[in-house]
Amino acid sequence: MDSKAVMEEKNGLIEFQTVKNDGSEKSFITLTGFQEVVREALSSMSPEYVAKSVLDPTHTSLVMIKKTETPINKTSKGEIGGISQQVEKVIGGICYRVWGEKRNFVEMVYLVVATEYHGGGYGSHLVNHFKDEIKSSYAERVMEVLAYADLTAIGFFKKQGFTREITLNKSIWGGVIKDYVQSSLMQCTLLPRIRYVEAARMIRKQKETVLAKIAAAQRNEVVHHPPAQWARGLIGPIDPYSIPGIRESGWSPAMDASARENGPRPHSTSLRDFLSHLRRGKQAWPFLEPVHEDTVPDYYATIAHPMDLQTMGQKLEEGLYDTPKSFVEDVKLIIKNCREYNKPETIYYRRANALERSMLAFIKGMPEWSDLLE
């Protein structure tokens, strides 16, 4: 099913426009509306700095515009008719700069969506339009995008294909793009021969095709009855291959042995629930993945045994937690490291306190783990 943003574009309720500060009144009005959205989303930045960035003639903005019908005169009760006018409002956009002259990359300066439009797929749809705009405007000669992502938005950027692994040579972008505090540099490499606004629909069609092929090959409707001797009360060893359907399924004793050997640990389900509980917390974002040296250069010189929820997830999948106690010890290590590195008045220290409360709340809901509270 298409997102709300995709459906609204199909119905003509939103549209995307590329705007530059070309001196025209229309462009100035549109960019002024975009400034308001940026200032609301990034309230820590000064209005003067936002205005300077958005109106910079070297920058381009891809804005997302919402269209609504507003009545301009009222009719009397019971009267049919009236006149309405279409009102356009900027609800989001991406401000960017294309660096040419052998650099050939795009610097994403701002990516914002008005608060009331969060959650409807507007941000993802905006990014997809942006990718297609860059590819078409520069004939796929510019295929690298760099952006500084706020630490709370890293997850969103990852979903849009960005990564913290910067493959673009620093000699190309170093000292050129704007640096931001409390943020992480991320890169996205655009793919050729893909229209990004159609990508979700294309993947959905592929999934439907694969599921249809699987369904066609399945024989779930065929029911095999139990061995006849069971009805006579003769219960004893039986050759699995003598049961209709077993041999046809491709099963072998070796597969059974492998499943037992590599199967989940006794507490794996509970620990997965525990990990999901910790990750879902609104305060968990500092601990979702390892601390990056480019953001905190001296972290690993201070913290001897780093730990994070991503690493814990990997350990859980590899079966390295034999007991809930060993899992909890790693959660406590995350908390300890954070408190050791950060001062009590910092937001990160407070996030560690919140993670600890979240951990204790889950343990209290598991009576069989009561010893972990001691």
N, C-alpha and C positions, 0 to 999 in steps of 0.2 A: 504494500500500500504506500502511495506517495505521501511525503510529509505535507504538513499544512502549508508550508512556504511554496512547495512545488505546485500544489493545487491552486493556491491563490495567484500564482503567476499564470497558470493556464487559464484562469478565469479573468485575467486582466486586472486583478486587485493590487498586485505589486509589479514593479518593473525595475530594471537596473540601467543606470546611466553612467557613462564615463564623463567626468567633468574636470576641467583644468581652469585655473585662474587666468582666463584669456582677456579679462577686462570687460566682458559683457555683463549686463545687469542680471540676466538669467543665471549665468554661472555663479555670480556673486551671491545671489539669493539661495541657490542650492547649496553652495559651500558653507554659507552661514548656518543653514539648517543642519548640516553635517557637523559643524563645530559644536552645536548645542548637544548633539548626541555624544560626541567625544568627551566634552566637559562633564557630562553626567556620568559616563562610564569610568572616566579617569579623573576623578575629582581631586586627586593629589597634585595634578599638573596645573600650572597657572593658566588662566584663560588667555593671557598674552602669548604664551608659548604654543598653546594649541592653535590659536589663530594664525600665528606665524608659520607653523608647520602646514596647516591645511591650505593656506593661501599662497604658499611658496610656489612660484611659477614652474619650478623644476619637478614639482610633485603632481601626481594625478590621483583622483579619487573615484573609485567605483562605488556609487551610492545606491542604496536600496530604498525605493520610494513606495509608500503606501498610498493608494487612491481610495477616497471615500466620497460619497455623494452627500452634500449638505444642502438642505432647503434654504432658499434665500427669501421666500415669502410664504406666509401661512394662508391656508384656505379656511373658510368658515366651516363650522360643524356640518358634516354631511356632504360637503362639496368635494367633488373628485377633481384632482388636478394639482396645480402648484408647480413652481419652477425650482429646480435644484441646480447646483453647480458642483463640478468635480474639484475636490481639494487634494493636493498632493503634499505629503509630509515625508521627510527623510527619517527613516527608522533604523538606519545602519549604514555601514560602508567600510571600505578599505582605502586608506591613504597610502600611496606607495611611490617609489622612485625607481626608474629603470636606469641602471648604470651601464652605459655603453663603452665605447672606446676600449675594446679588448677585455673589459671586465665582464660584461655580459651576465649580469645577475640583477635580480629585483630585490630592493629593500622594502619590506613591508613596515611602514611607519606606525599605522594604527589599524586595528581590526576591532570594530565595536558594533553592537546591536543594542537598541534601546531595551531597557529592562523589561518592559511589558511584553516584549516579543521573544524573550528567552524561552526555550523549550519547544518551539514549533518547527525546528529544523531550519530556521532562518539563517543562523550562523553558517551551518554546513553548506546551504544552498548559495549563500553569498561567496564563500570560498571557492566553490565549484565554478561559479560565474567568473570569478577573478582569474582562476587558472586558465579557463578557456579564453578569456580576454588577452592574457599575456601571450598565450601560444599563437592565437590568430593574428594579433597586432604585430608580432615580431617573427612570424613565419617559423616558429619553433627554433629560432636562433638563440633565444634567451630562455633557458629551461631550469634555472636555479633560483630559488626564493629564500632569502634570509629574513628572519624575524626575531625580535626579542619578545619572548612570551613571559607574561607575569607568572610567578610561581603557582598561582591558583588556577592558571589557564593552560598549564602544560598538558594536562590530560586531553583537553579539547584539541589542541594543536596536533597531538599525536594521532588522534582520530582522523585528522585531515591530511595525514601523510607526512607530518614533520617529524624530525628526529634531532636529538642533541648531538649526534655524531656528525660533525661538520667535515665534509669531504672537500669542500671548496678551499683552495689554497688561501691561507691567511694573507698572503701578499696581495691578493685581489681585493679583499674587503677590509683588511685591517687598517684602522685609522680613517676609514671612509664613512662607514655607517655610524649612526648615532648609538651610543651606549646608554643603557638604562639600569638603575639599581633594582635590587629585588626581582630580577628577571633572568631568564636563561636564553642564550642564543640558540636558535633552532633553524634547521634547513629542510627544504622540501625540493626534491627533484621531480620536475614535471615529466610525465610519460608521453611519448609521441603516439599519434594515431588513436588517442582516446578523447572523447568529448565528455568532460567531467560531469556536466549537468545531466547526462544520460547514463552515467556509470552505475548509479544505484538501480535503475530500471534494468540495465543490461545484466547486472549480477543477479537480480531477482529472476530474470528469465532463464539464466543459466542454471540457477538452483532448481527452478521448476522443471527444467528439462532433465536434470540429473535425477531428481526424485521420481519423475515419471518413468525413467529407464529402470530405476531400482524397483519400483512397484511392479513393472511389467515382468521382471525376472523373479519376483517373489512368488512363493506358493503357500502363503499363510492360510489360504482357504482349505488346503488339504489337511484333513484330520486323520491321524493314524491311531487305531485302537490299541489298547494295551495287549501284551502277549496273551494268547488264549489260556495258557496254563494258570495265569493269575486268577482267572475266574473260577478255577477248580481248586484254588487254595494252595497251589504248588508254587511257593515262593523260594527262589534260590538264585545262585549266580546265573547271569545271562550274558551272552556275547552282545555287546552294543551293536555290532554290525548286523546282527540278526533282526534288529528293530527297523521296520520300513522307514525310510526317510533319513536315518542317521548317516548311512554311507553317501546318499545323494547330497547331503548338506556339506560334505567336505570335511567333516569332523575326523580327528585322529586322536589316539591316546596321548601323543606328544603335545598336542594343543592343550589338552586338559592339564597335563603336568606343568606346562608353561604358565597357564592361567593361575594355578595355585602358587607357583613360585613368585610370580610378578604381581600378584593380586594386592589389593589395598591393605594397609596396616589396620589393626583392630580399631584404632581411634581416628582413622583418616576422615570419615564423614563429619564427625564432631569438630575436628580441627579445621576442616574446610569451612564449616559454618562459623567457627570462631574467627578465622582469618577474614571472612567476608564481613562479619560484624565489625571488626576493627577498621577495615578499609572503608566501610560505608559512612563512618563518622565524619561529620563536617570538619572536625578539627584534625583529621588524619593526614592532610595533604603534605606536611613536611616529611612524613615517614613512608610515603608510598614507594619510593625508589631510593637507590643509593645517593648519597650526597656527591655532587659533582665538583671536582677540583677547580673547574673553571669558574664556579660560583663562589666556593669557599676554599681558597688555595691552601690554608694551613690546617684543614680539618683532619686529614689523615696523619699529620704530624702530632696532633693532640690526642686523637682517639685511636687506641691500640686495637680495639676489636669492634669495628663498625657493624651495624646491623640495620635492616630496614624490612618493610613488609613485602617488597618484591622478592628479596632474597629468601625470606621465610616461605613464600609461595613456592619457590624453586626447590627448597629443601623438602617441603611437604610433598611435592610431586615425585621427588626422588626417594621418598620413604625414609628420610633421615630423622624423623621424629618418632621414637619408639613409644613415648608416653606423653600425656598432656603436660607433665612437669617440664620436660625438655623444651616444649613449645613455649610455655609461659616464661621460661628462663630467657628465651630470645626476645620476647616482648619487653621484659624487664630490662634487658640489655639496651634496647632502643631508648627506653625512658631514661636509663642511667646515663647513656652517652649524651643525650640532649641536655640533661641537667648539668652535666659536667662541662659541656662546651659553651652553653649559653647562660647568661645572668638571669636571676629570678624575675626581673621586671620585663624581660623580653617576651614577645609573642610566642616564640618557639618553646620557651620554658613552660608557658601556660598551655601550649598544645600538648606537651608531654604529660602535664597533669590531667588533661582531658583524656588522653590515650589510656592512662592508668585507670581512671574512673570507668572507662569503657571496658577495659579488661576485667576489672573486678565485678562489674555488673553481669558480664557473661558467665564468669565462674560461679557467681552466686545462683545463677539459673541452672547449674549443673550439680545437683546434690552429690553425685558420685565423685566430684572433684573438690569436695569441701576441704580436703587436706591441703589444697593449694593456697587456701586463705590463711593458713597458720603462719 
